Amino acid sequence: MPMGLVRGLPVGLSFIGAAYAEQRLLDAGLAYEQAAGISNKPDFRATVDSGPELEGQRP
């Protein structure tokens, strides 16, 4: 599930559980999403090194 942005690109968080624990995992994901207020939408850059906040910078 989305958990934020790094250098303008989305990063995710994984929930892992036992077999047949799908509902518990979905509930945990929903609770995290609501508590964190996640609403980031990616802008589909070709590479992590592009974008307005990185113009003119070298790693």
C-alpha positions in Angstrom: 0.0 0.0 0.0 1.2 3.6 -0.6 3.0 5.1 2.4 4.6 8.3 1.0 7.0 9.7 -1.5 10.8 9.5 -1.8 12.3 12.0 -4.3 8.9 12.4 -5.8 8.3 8.7 -6.4 5.8 6.5 -4.4 7.1 4.0 -1.9 5.0 1.2 -0.5 4.4 -0.7 2.8 3.7 -4.4 2.9 1.6 -6.2 5.4 2.4 -9.9 5.8 0.3 -12.4 7.6 -0.5 -16.1 8.1 -2.4 -18.2 5.7 -6.1 -17.2 5.5 -5.5 -13.9 7.3 -6.6 -11.8 4.3 -9.4 -10.0 6.2 -7.1 -9.1 9.1 -4.5 -7.8 6.6 -7.1 -5.7 4.7 -8.4 -4.3 8.0 -4.8 -3.4 9.1 -4.2 -1.7 5.7 -7.4 0.3 5.9 -6.6 1.4 9.5 -3.1 2.5 8.5 -4.4 4.3 5.4 -7.1 6.2 7.4 -4.7 7.1 10.3 -1.9 8.2 7.9 -4.2 10.2 5.6 -2.4 8.8 2.5 -3.5 10.5 -0.7 -0.3 10.8 -2.8 -0.7 10.2 -6.5 2.4 9.4 -8.6 3.2 11.6 -11.6 4.9 8.8 -13.6 8.4 10.1 -14.1 10.8 8.2 -16.4 13.5 8.0 -13.7 14.0 8.9 -10.0 16.6 11.5 -11.2 14.1 13.7 -13.0 11.6 16.3 -11.7 11.4 19.9 -10.8 12.9 19.5 -7.3 16.0 17.9 -8.7 16.8 20.2 -11.7 20.4 21.1 -11.8 21.4 18.8 -8.9 23.8 15.9 -9.2 23.9 13.0 -6.8 
